[in-house]
Amino acid sequence: MPQTSIAFAVPGDITTLTGGYIYDRHLFEELQRAGHDVALITLPGSFPFAPAEDMARACAQLQAVPASMTVIIDGLAFGALPTPDVARISARIIALVHHPLAFESALPEDQKAHLFQTERDNLRHAAQIIVPSPHTKATLVNHYEVNENRIHVALPGIAPLPVETEAVERPVRPLILSVGILHPRKGHDILIDALGQITPLAWDACIVGSPWEDGYQPMLQSRIDGLGLTGRVRLAGRVSAAELATLYAQASIFALATRYEGYGMVFNEALLHGLPIVSCATGAVPDTVPATAGLLTACDDPGAFAAALARLLGDPVLAGQMREAALDAGAALGTWEDTARIAMHAIALARP
């Protein structure tokens, strides 16, 4: 495929440590590595609820991309842009939809309705669409009236684990690890409530994730303290890559009581490390977590989540079987080069 001029538009800092931004950064780098001329456009970071001045600035940035180029627009911004302004973008548009904005948790009904209408209308102006999972594709087809022929499922890649030079010492008590931004959608409140129901068992827990909403981390800490879990449950915040790798190596169980995932890249990390997974049967999670490697419960059910954790903690045979299944699934995951190959096919189709 010949070298193509591409603009890649991302709201805010592309190095932000969330699944969507990590996906964007790897795709951006792989496109460059494949020889494409890729220019990064940094849109205002206030999306999807950007004020009028940020919205106007983003539209001006996108409308300035020449018609001869293809512009990939991250869905966090694309789904919220005013449709008349999207129609005035002359470059060929590829929408990168991690998960539809209206499917975010805890949205007021008026915001949900607005985002649904805007994203549905904007998707009609996209020449091609990239999504990270079959679930997101089905959502766009069934709820947003998108022709499935325009949608390309580019599963997130995974980087192989580095060869360890020394063994990581495991803690005395099993470590339950959760990784995800401190946002209501990630269900850390449900996880904490579930942990409060299994205090007689031996375990410690660590929740890794950057604060996303003001006041949410103190609320979680207050919940931990109120349940008498201080000292057993640690809110680690954002950690270095080296510390996160150590936590994965030390962990016995990966747990995320998420309310919705368009894919859930942290599950791939857990599989790669051979961790049995406890999560929720929502969004793309059932497609991402093999049934042999995890236990999935209903959302917003601390009792069921506690029972799943207790089952793994109390059944070493089951936990061992799930560790082996997780390692097998992790070994079969694709690379970011595979992800980019599908994206490049979408780019080729977007050209007239």
SVG drawing of the C-alpha trace seen along z (x, -y; Angstrom):
<svg xmlns="http://www.w3.org/2000/svg" viewBox="-34 -30 52 59">
<polyline fill="none" stroke="black" stroke-width="0.4" points="0.0,0.0 1.5,-3.4 2.3,-6.0 -0.8,-7.9 -1.1,-11.3 -3.2,-10.9 -4.3,-13.2 -5.0,-11.6 -7.2,-13.8 -7.3,-13.0 -8.8,-15.1 -6.2,-16.0 -3.0,-14.1 -2.5,-11.0 -0.2,-9.6 -3.1,-9.5 -3.3,-6.1 -6.7,-4.9 -7.6,-2.1 -8.8,-4.4 -5.8,-6.7 -3.4,-3.7 -5.2,-2.2 -4.8,-5.6 -1.2,-5.9 -0.2,-2.4 -2.2,-2.8 -0.6,-6.2 2.9,-4.7 2.2,-1.6 0.9,-3.7 4.1,-5.7 6.2,-2.5 4.4,-1.2 5.7,-4.2 2.6,-6.5 2.8,-10.2 0.8,-10.7 0.2,-14.1 -1.2,-14.3 -3.9,-16.8 -4.4,-17.6 -8.0,-18.6 -9.1,-20.3 -9.2,-17.9 -12.7,-18.8 -14.6,-16.4 -17.2,-15.0 -18.7,-17.9 -16.6,-20.6 -17.6,-24.3 -18.6,-26.3 -15.1,-27.8 -13.4,-24.4 -16.0,-22.9 -15.4,-25.7 -11.7,-25.3 -11.9,-21.6 -14.2,-22.1 -11.8,-24.6 -8.8,-22.2 -10.7,-19.4 -12.0,-21.6 -8.5,-22.8 -7.3,-19.3 -7.0,-19.3 -9.4,-17.3 -6.5,-15.2 -5.9,-13.7 -7.7,-11.1 -8.5,-12.1 -9.0,-9.6 -11.1,-11.2 -11.3,-9.6 -14.8,-8.9 -14.6,-10.8 -14.7,-14.0 -16.3,-12.8 -19.5,-11.7 -20.0,-15.1 -19.2,-17.5 -22.0,-19.5 -23.2,-17.6 -23.3,-20.7 -19.6,-21.3 -18.8,-17.6 -20.5,-17.9 -18.0,-20.8 -14.9,-18.6 -13.5,-18.1 -11.0,-15.4 -12.2,-11.8 -13.3,-10.8 -12.6,-7.6 -14.4,-7.5 -12.6,-5.6 -15.3,-4.5 -14.1,-2.9 -17.6,-2.8 -20.7,-5.0 -20.8,-8.0 -24.4,-7.6 -23.5,-4.2 -21.4,-5.9 -22.5,-5.2 -24.5,-7.6 -25.4,-10.1 -28.4,-12.3 -31.2,-11.3 -31.0,-14.6 -27.2,-14.2 -27.6,-10.6 -30.3,-11.5 -28.2,-14.4 -25.1,-12.3 -27.0,-9.4 -28.5,-11.7 -25.3,-13.6 -23.2,-10.5 -25.7,-8.7 -25.9,-11.7 -22.2,-12.2 -21.5,-8.6 -23.3,-9.1 -20.5,-11.4 -17.7,-8.9 -16.4,-7.1 -15.2,-4.2 -15.4,-3.3 -12.9,-1.5 -14.1,0.2 -12.1,2.4 -14.6,5.2 -17.4,7.2 -19.7,5.9 -19.1,2.3 -19.8,3.1 -23.1,4.8 -24.0,1.8 -23.4,-0.6 -25.4,1.6 -28.3,2.3 -28.7,-1.0 -27.1,-3.6 -28.2,-2.3 -24.7,-2.0 -24.1,0.3 -21.9,3.1 -19.8,2.9 -18.3,-0.4 -17.2,1.0 -13.8,2.6 -13.1,4.5 -9.5,3.9 -8.9,5.7 -6.4,4.1 -3.0,5.6 -0.8,6.7 3.0,6.4 4.7,9.5 5.9,9.6 9.6,8.8 11.8,11.6 12.1,11.4 15.7,11.2 14.6,12.0 11.5,13.6 8.9,11.4 8.2,12.3 4.5,13.1 2.8,11.7 1.9,13.9 -1.9,13.3 -3.4,13.5 -3.5,10.1 -6.6,9.1 -5.7,6.5 -8.0,4.1 -6.9,1.7 -9.1,-1.1 -9.5,-4.8 -11.3,-6.0 -14.6,-6.6 -18.1,-5.3 -18.2,-3.2 -15.4,-1.0 -17.4,0.2 -14.7,-0.2 -17.5,-1.0 -19.1,2.5 -15.7,4.2 -15.1,2.5 -18.6,3.4 -17.9,7.0 -14.6,7.1 -16.4,6.0 -18.4,9.2 -15.4,11.6 -13.3,10.2 -12.9,13.6 -10.9,14.8 -7.2,14.2 -6.6,11.5 -5.3,8.0 -6.4,5.7 -4.9,3.0 -6.9,0.6 -4.7,-1.1 -6.1,-4.0 -5.8,-7.7 -8.5,-10.0 -10.9,-11.0 -13.7,-12.9 -13.2,-15.4 -14.3,-13.9 -14.6,-10.3 -11.3,-9.0 -12.1,-10.5 -15.6,-8.9 -14.0,-5.5 -11.5,-5.9 -14.4,-6.8 -16.1,-3.6 -13.0,-1.6 -12.6,-3.1 -16.3,-2.8 -16.2,1.0 -13.2,1.5 -11.0,2.3 -8.3,-0.3 -4.9,1.4 -6.3,4.2 -7.5,2.2 -5.1,-0.3 -6.0,-3.0 -2.7,-3.2 -3.7,-5.9 -1.5,-6.2 1.6,-4.0 4.7,-3.6 4.9,-0.9 7.4,1.0 5.3,0.9 2.2,2.1 4.2,5.0 5.2,6.0 1.6,5.8 0.5,8.1 3.2,10.5 2.3,10.5 -1.5,10.8 -3.5,14.0 -6.8,12.6 -7.8,9.7 -11.1,8.1 -13.0,5.3 -16.7,4.8 -17.2,2.7 -20.6,1.4 -19.7,1.3 -16.7,1.9 -16.3,1.3 -13.5,3.8 -11.5,3.7 -7.8,3.8 -6.8,4.5 -8.3,7.9 -5.7,8.7 -3.0,7.7 -4.5,10.0 -4.7,12.9 -1.1,12.4 -0.1,12.6 -2.1,15.7 -4.6,14.2 -8.1,15.6 -10.6,12.8 -13.7,11.8 -15.8,9.2 -19.3,8.4 -21.2,9.8 -21.6,6.4 -20.6,4.8 -17.7,6.5 -16.5,8.3 -18.0,11.7 -16.3,11.6 -13.0,10.5 -12.7,12.8 -12.8,16.5 -15.3,18.5 -12.5,20.8 -10.4,18.0 -12.9,16.0 -16.2,15.7 -18.6,13.0 -21.5,11.7 -24.3,9.3 -23.5,5.6 -24.1,3.7 -24.4,6.9 -21.8,6.8 -23.1,10.1 -22.6,12.0 -19.2,10.4 -18.2,11.4 -19.3,14.9 -17.2,15.1 -14.1,13.8 -14.7,16.2 -15.0,19.1 -11.6,18.5 -10.0,17.8 -11.4,21.0 -10.9,23.4 -7.2,23.7 -8.0,26.3 -10.4,24.0 -8.0,21.1 -5.2,23.2 -7.3,24.3 -8.2,20.7 -4.6,19.6 -3.7,22.1 -6.6,21.0 -5.7,17.3 -2.1,18.0 -3.3,19.9 -5.6,17.1 -2.9,14.5 -0.5,16.3 -3.1,16.2 -3.7,12.5 -2.7,10.4 -0.2,7.6 -0.6,3.9 0.8,4.5 -2.3,6.7 -4.5,3.8 -2.8,1.3 -3.1,3.7 -6.9,3.6 -6.9,-0.2 -4.8,-0.5 -7.4,1.5 -10.1,-1.0 -7.9,-3.9 -7.5,-2.3 -11.3,-1.9 -11.8,-5.5 -9.9,-6.8 -12.0,-7.7"/>
</svg>
